[in-house]
Structure formats: C-alpha cells, structure tokens
Amino acid sequence: MQGKLVTVFGGGGFLGRYVAEALLAQGVRLRVAGRNPAGANHIKPLGNLGQVQLIAADVTKPASVARAVKDADAVINLVGSFDNMNAIQNVGAGNVASAAAAAGIRSLVHISAIGADAESEAEYGQSKAAGEAAVRAAFPDAVILRPSIVFGREDQFINRFAGLIRMLPVVPVIGANTKFQPVFVGDVAKAIAAALGEKGVQTLELGGPNIYSMMELNRWIAKAIGRDPLFIEVTDFAAKALAVGTGWMPGAPITGDQLKMLGRDNIVTGTDGLAAFGIVPTPLEAIADDWLDIYRKHGRFGGPSAKAGPADAGK
C-alpha cells in the first residue's frame, strides 16, 4: 500500500484513529471523509506533511461520497450509528459501495457488526444486515468485517460501565447473562489494514481471546479499578419498563432497540478474522489497566490494581 490513496469514511472517530495509525505506518496517503472534517483534525499529526487529507462527505448524500472516493485506490467504511440507522447503515453503506464500484476502486473494506441479521428483532441488527447486502450487491469483492464490542482507551463501553461502578454503591446490570467477546481496537485496525487488497475473502468476525457475560464483565471492571459495589441483576420485566419509560430521552440508560440487542450473544460464531490474518488477539487485561486508573480511588496514585485474567471470564 506504499504511496496508495485510501479514503476512510468515518475516519475521525474512535476506530478511525487506530485505522489511520495502521495505514499511515504502511506509507499510505490517507483521505479522511466525514460530515465535519474539523472533527478529524487530530488525525493529521499522525502522518507526515501532506500525508493526511480531510474532506467533507455524508454517506447519505451520493454526490459527496463520489467526490470523496475520486482517484482513491481503496475505500474503507467505518460509519455506524444508533440514530437514523437505516439511512446510515443501510442506504449509506450502499452509497459508499456504489461510488467505489463506479470509480473503479479495487479494494473496499466495510465494517459491520456481530449481530447483523435480517431476522434480528433490533433495528440495529436489521440495518447492519441490509447494509451488508447493499455492499455485496454493488461491490461483490468487498471484505466485510464484523467486530464484537470494541474496547480501547476512548471507547464508550468499558468506560461507561467503569464510570457507573465508580459512582454507585449498587450497580444494576441489564442483560446479565448475555455474552460478549470484547476485541481490542488496535487489533480491529490491524485486520482492516490487512484486508485491503484481499480477494476471495467474504465475511469475517472479530473477537478477543475471552468471552464474558455482562455480569462477569462488570465484575471484572470493578476488580480492575479496585471497587466492590453490589451488583443487582435487572429482570427482563424491569428492563423493558425502563426502556419504554426512558428510552426516548437523551442519554437514557437503555433504549428499546439496545434491549433487543442484549437478547442475543455477541460472540464469534463464523470465520475468525483475527486468526485469518495472523493477528494474535489482545486480552482486555493487557490494555485496560493503562487507562482505568482514572476510575480508581486516588487515581493512579491509589496503588496497583488487581488485574483480572482469563480465569475470571467465561470461556
């Protein structure tokens, strides 16, 4: 990929930062496309002078997508959302794939999610599955990657639960038995970079080395930050009432669609993408300790944490 131009839609987000690092290390020229280019200014210092270009593009607007892929050698679509899901994750994904095909792009990597299923009860799963179908229809050789929950310093998953555990003496857990296979954002980025130019690769799933139930994951976080709250499993009835009563509010604890997503495990059941690309998955305990100190008593000066290991996870 040395010297090649790669357009990354959604490259200014959490995953985009790590994808940019992986690609720039290979010597690519990077074009970061997003609705607000200024939101990706932090990507520019990661490359050399002139190696990173920012461009305005909205995946729901085909003309802007076409401009963003012009003269590119490869395209990566990282865009996802919990709002306006069909327009962004279905129609938008199709717009990116169609523009890439029309421009003669040789390689397209599309990021979906474990749980993408046309029969899913959740709109999120339905829209992800519809987006995959749209990508396949427009660009049959696209590589589709489905990560489980992605963790890293800037994530909105581990950090969210760590914040609750820090604040509350009693922590309610919704979907306590639902299983997850958290995957390190750096490993996902490596897989994306490795997928560029691949032929004959269809849909791959990305998961970490350990599987946790929601309850196990909360207990792991609590141990890692030196906290000992009382965890209470929320019944299905109470969870539904909470989703119906507050799910429409900004910042709600859980929405109706998120509750439906928790009805199914989020683990690798298909082809393991990390293994396919020769990537050794990074365990949660190897990374999280570097940033979870902010949730400990007295922060990083509160003494070493008790690191949880694979033995604390359901396998």
C-alpha positions as CSV (number, residue, x, y, z in Angstrom):
1,M,0.0,0.0,0.0
2,Q,3.0,2.3,0.0
3,G,2.0,5.6,-1.7
4,K,-1.6,4.4,-2.3
5,L,-4.5,6.7,-1.6
6,V,-7.1,5.3,0.8
7,T,-10.4,7.0,1.6
8,V,-11.7,6.3,5.1
9,F,-15.3,7.2,5.8
10,G,-15.8,7.9,9.5
11,G,-12.1,8.1,10.0
12,G,-12.3,10.8,12.6
13,G,-14.0,8.5,15.2
14,F,-12.8,6.1,17.9
15,L,-11.9,3.3,15.5
16,G,-10.7,5.7,12.8
17,R,-7.8,6.9,14.9
18,Y,-6.3,3.4,15.1
19,V,-7.1,2.6,11.5
20,A,-5.2,5.8,10.5
21,E,-2.2,4.8,12.6
22,A,-2.1,1.3,11.0
23,L,-2.4,2.7,7.4
24,L,0.0,5.6,7.8
25,A,2.6,3.1,9.2
26,Q,2.4,1.4,5.8
27,G,3.1,4.6,4.0
28,V,-0.4,5.2,2.5
29,R,-1.8,8.6,1.7
30,L,-5.0,9.0,3.8
31,R,-8.1,10.8,2.9
32,V,-10.4,11.1,5.9
33,A,-14.1,11.7,5.0
34,G,-16.7,12.8,7.4
35,R,-19.6,15.2,7.8
36,N,-17.4,17.5,10.0
37,P,-13.8,17.5,8.7
38,A,-12.6,19.6,11.6
39,G,-13.6,16.7,13.9
40,A,-10.7,14.7,12.3
41,N,-8.0,17.3,12.8
42,H,-6.4,15.0,15.4
43,I,-5.6,12.6,12.6
44,K,-3.3,15.0,10.7
45,P,-0.4,14.9,13.2
46,L,-0.3,11.1,12.9
47,G,1.2,11.4,9.4
48,N,3.9,13.2,7.6
49,L,3.4,16.6,5.9
50,G,0.7,16.2,3.3
51,Q,0.1,12.5,4.0
52,V,-3.4,13.2,5.5
53,Q,-6.2,15.0,3.7
54,L,-9.6,15.8,5.3
55,I,-12.7,16.1,3.1
56,A,-16.4,16.7,3.9
57,A,-18.7,13.8,3.0
58,D,-22.0,12.4,4.2
59,V,-22.7,8.8,3.3
60,T,-26.4,9.6,2.9
61,K,-25.5,12.0,0.1
62,P,-24.2,10.2,-3.0
63,A,-22.6,13.2,-4.7
64,S,-20.4,13.9,-1.6
65,V,-19.4,10.2,-1.5
66,A,-18.4,10.2,-5.1
67,R,-16.2,13.2,-4.5
68,A,-14.5,11.5,-1.6
69,V,-13.6,8.4,-3.4
70,K,-12.3,10.1,-6.6
71,D,-8.8,8.9,-7.6
72,A,-8.6,6.6,-4.5
73,D,-7.0,3.2,-4.7
74,A,-9.0,1.7,-1.8
75,V,-12.0,2.6,0.4
76,I,-12.9,1.8,4.0
77,N,-16.3,2.4,5.5
78,L,-16.3,2.7,9.3
79,V,-19.6,4.7,9.6
80,G,-22.1,3.4,12.1
81,S,-24.8,4.9,14.2
82,F,-27.5,4.2,16.8
83,D,-29.6,7.0,15.2
84,N,-31.2,7.1,11.8
85,M,-29.8,3.6,11.4
86,N,-31.4,2.6,8.1
87,A,-30.3,5.7,6.3
88,I,-26.7,5.5,7.6
89,Q,-26.0,1.8,7.9
90,N,-28.1,0.5,5.0
91,V,-28.6,3.2,2.4
92,G,-25.3,5.0,3.3
93,A,-23.3,1.7,3.1
94,G,-24.8,1.1,-0.3
95,N,-23.9,4.6,-1.5
96,V,-20.2,4.1,-0.5
97,A,-20.1,0.7,-2.3
98,S,-21.8,2.0,-5.4
99,A,-19.5,5.0,-5.6
100,A,-16.4,2.8,-5.1
101,A,-17.5,0.5,-7.9
102,A,-18.3,3.4,-10.2
103,A,-14.9,4.9,-9.6
104,G,-13.1,1.7,-10.4
105,I,-11.8,1.2,-6.8
106,R,-10.0,-2.1,-6.5
107,S,-10.5,-2.7,-2.8
108,L,-13.3,-2.0,-0.3
109,V,-13.5,-2.9,3.3
110,H,-16.8,-2.5,5.1
111,I,-17.2,-2.6,8.8
112,S,-20.4,-4.2,10.0
113,A,-21.0,-5.8,13.4
114,I,-21.6,-9.2,15.0
115,G,-25.4,-9.3,15.3
116,A,-26.0,-8.2,11.7
117,D,-29.1,-10.3,10.8
118,A,-32.1,-9.5,8.6
119,E,-34.2,-11.5,11.1
120,S,-32.9,-9.6,14.2
121,E,-35.6,-8.0,16.4
122,A,-33.4,-5.0,16.7
123,E,-33.3,-2.3,14.1
124,Y,-29.6,-2.1,14.6
125,G,-29.1,-5.7,13.5
126,Q,-31.5,-5.3,10.7
127,S,-29.9,-2.2,9.3
128,K,-26.4,-3.7,9.5
129,A,-27.6,-6.8,7.6
130,A,-29.3,-4.7,5.0
131,G,-26.1,-2.6,4.6
132,E,-24.0,-5.8,4.1
133,A,-26.5,-6.9,1.4
134,A,-26.3,-3.5,-0.3
135,V,-22.5,-3.6,-0.2
136,R,-22.4,-7.1,-1.7
137,A,-24.8,-6.1,-4.5
138,A,-22.7,-3.1,-5.6
139,F,-19.2,-4.4,-4.8
140,P,-19.2,-8.2,-4.7
141,D,-15.5,-8.4,-3.8
142,A,-15.8,-6.2,-0.7
143,V,-14.4,-7.6,2.6
144,I,-16.9,-7.3,5.4
145,L,-15.7,-7.4,8.9
146,R,-18.0,-7.9,11.9
147,P,-16.3,-7.0,15.3
148,S,-17.8,-7.7,18.7
149,I,-17.7,-4.9,21.2
150,V,-14.6,-2.9,20.6
151,F,-12.6,-1.7,23.6
152,G,-9.8,0.8,23.9
153,R,-8.9,4.0,25.8
154,E,-11.5,6.1,24.2
155,D,-14.3,3.6,24.0
156,Q,-17.9,4.2,25.0
157,F,-18.4,0.7,26.5
158,I,-15.8,-0.2,29.2
159,N,-15.5,3.5,30.2
160,R,-19.3,3.8,30.6
161,F,-19.5,0.9,33.0
162,A,-16.4,1.9,34.8
163,G,-17.9,5.3,35.4
164,L,-21.1,3.8,36.8
165,I,-19.2,1.4,39.1
166,R,-17.1,4.3,40.4
167,M,-20.2,6.3,41.3
168,L,-22.7,3.8,42.5
169,P,-22.6,1.5,45.6
170,V,-25.3,-0.6,44.0
171,V,-25.0,-1.3,40.2
172,P,-28.0,-2.6,38.2
173,V,-27.0,-5.0,35.4
174,I,-29.3,-5.4,32.4
175,G,-28.8,-8.4,30.2
176,A,-26.6,-10.0,32.9
177,N,-26.3,-13.4,31.1
178,T,-25.7,-12.0,27.5
179,K,-22.2,-12.9,26.4
180,F,-19.6,-10.6,24.7
181,Q,-16.2,-11.2,23.2
182,P,-14.5,-7.7,23.5
183,V,-11.9,-7.1,20.9
184,F,-9.1,-4.5,21.1
185,V,-9.5,-1.6,18.8
186,G,-5.8,-1.9,17.7
187,D,-6.4,-5.5,16.6
188,V,-9.5,-4.4,14.6
189,A,-7.4,-1.7,12.9
190,K,-4.8,-4.3,12.0
191,A,-7.4,-6.5,10.5
192,I,-8.8,-3.7,8.4
193,A,-5.4,-2.8,7.1
194,A,-4.7,-6.4,6.3
195,A,-8.0,-6.8,4.5
196,L,-7.1,-4.1,1.9
197,G,-6.4,-5.8,-1.4
198,E,-7.6,-9.2,-0.3
199,K,-9.6,-11.2,-2.8
200,G,-11.9,-14.1,-2.2
201,V,-12.4,-13.1,1.4
202,Q,-16.1,-12.7,2.3
203,T,-17.4,-12.0,5.8
204,L,-15.1,-12.3,8.8
205,E,-15.9,-11.9,12.5
206,L,-13.6,-10.3,15.0
207,G,-13.5,-11.1,18.7
208,G,-11.0,-11.1,21.5
209,P,-9.5,-14.1,23.3
210,N,-12.0,-14.2,26.2
211,I,-15.8,-14.3,26.5
212,Y,-17.6,-12.6,29.3
213,S,-21.2,-12.4,30.3
214,M,-22.4,-8.9,31.0
215,M,-22.3,-9.7,34.8
216,E,-18.8,-11.1,34.5
217,L,-17.6,-8.1,32.6
218,N,-19.0,-5.7,35.2
219,R,-17.3,-7.7,38.0
220,W,-14.0,-7.7,36.0
221,I,-14.1,-3.9,35.6
222,A,-14.9,-3.5,39.3
223,K,-11.9,-5.7,40.3
224,A,-9.6,-3.8,37.9
225,I,-10.5,-0.4,39.4
226,G,-10.4,-1.6,43.0
227,R,-14.2,-1.2,43.6
228,D,-16.6,-3.6,45.3
229,P,-20.2,-2.5,44.6
230,L,-23.2,-4.7,45.0
231,F,-24.4,-5.9,41.5
232,I,-28.1,-6.5,41.1
233,E,-29.4,-8.4,38.0
234,V,-32.3,-6.4,36.4
235,T,-35.2,-8.6,35.5
236,D,-36.5,-8.6,31.9
237,F,-39.7,-7.0,33.0
238,A,-38.0,-4.2,34.8
239,A,-35.6,-3.7,31.9
240,K,-38.5,-3.4,29.4
241,A,-40.2,-0.9,31.7
242,L,-37.1,1.2,31.9
243,A,-36.6,1.1,28.1
244,V,-40.2,2.1,27.4
245,G,-40.3,4.7,30.1
246,T,-36.9,6.4,29.5
247,G,-35.6,5.1,26.2
248,W,-36.8,8.1,24.3
249,M,-34.8,10.5,26.4
250,P,-31.3,11.8,25.5
251,G,-28.7,9.8,27.5
252,A,-31.2,7.2,28.5
253,P,-29.8,4.2,30.4
254,I,-31.0,1.9,27.7
255,T,-33.3,2.2,24.6
256,G,-35.8,-0.4,23.4
257,D,-33.5,-1.3,20.5
258,Q,-30.5,-1.7,22.7
259,L,-32.5,-4.0,25.0
260,K,-33.4,-6.1,22.0
261,M,-29.7,-6.4,21.0
262,L,-29.0,-7.7,24.5
263,G,-31.3,-10.6,23.8
264,R,-28.6,-12.3,21.7
265,D,-24.9,-13.1,22.5
266,N,-22.3,-11.0,20.8
267,I,-19.6,-13.6,20.1
268,V,-17.7,-15.1,17.1
269,T,-19.6,-17.9,15.6
270,G,-18.4,-17.7,12.0
271,T,-14.9,-17.4,10.5
272,D,-12.4,-15.8,12.9
273,G,-11.0,-12.8,11.1
274,L,-8.1,-12.2,13.5
275,A,-6.9,-15.8,13.1
276,A,-7.3,-15.5,9.3
277,F,-4.9,-12.5,9.2
278,G,-2.5,-14.0,11.7
279,I,-3.3,-11.4,14.4
280,V,-2.9,-12.6,18.0
281,P,-5.9,-11.1,19.9
282,T,-5.1,-8.8,22.8
283,P,-6.7,-9.6,26.1
284,L,-8.7,-6.9,27.9
285,E,-6.4,-7.1,31.0
286,A,-3.3,-6.3,28.9
287,I,-4.7,-2.9,27.8
288,A,-7.4,-1.7,30.2
289,D,-5.1,-1.2,33.2
290,D,-3.3,1.6,31.3
291,W,-6.4,3.8,31.3
292,L,-8.7,2.6,34.0
293,D,-6.6,4.3,36.7
294,I,-8.8,7.3,36.4
295,Y,-11.7,5.3,37.9
296,R,-9.7,4.1,40.9
297,K,-9.7,5.7,44.4
298,H,-7.0,8.3,44.3
299,G,-6.4,7.6,40.6
300,R,-3.0,6.4,39.5
301,F,-1.7,7.1,43.0
302,G,-4.1,4.6,44.6
303,G,-1.7,1.6,44.3
304,P,-1.6,-1.2,41.7
305,S,-4.9,-2.7,40.7
306,A,-5.8,-6.3,41.0
307,K,-5.7,-7.4,37.4
308,A,-8.3,-9.9,36.3
309,G,-7.3,-12.5,33.9
310,P,-8.8,-15.1,31.7
311,A,-9.8,-17.2,34.7
312,D,-12.3,-14.5,35.6
313,A,-14.0,-14.8,32.3
314,G,-16.5,-17.4,31.0
315,K,-14.8,-19.2,28.1
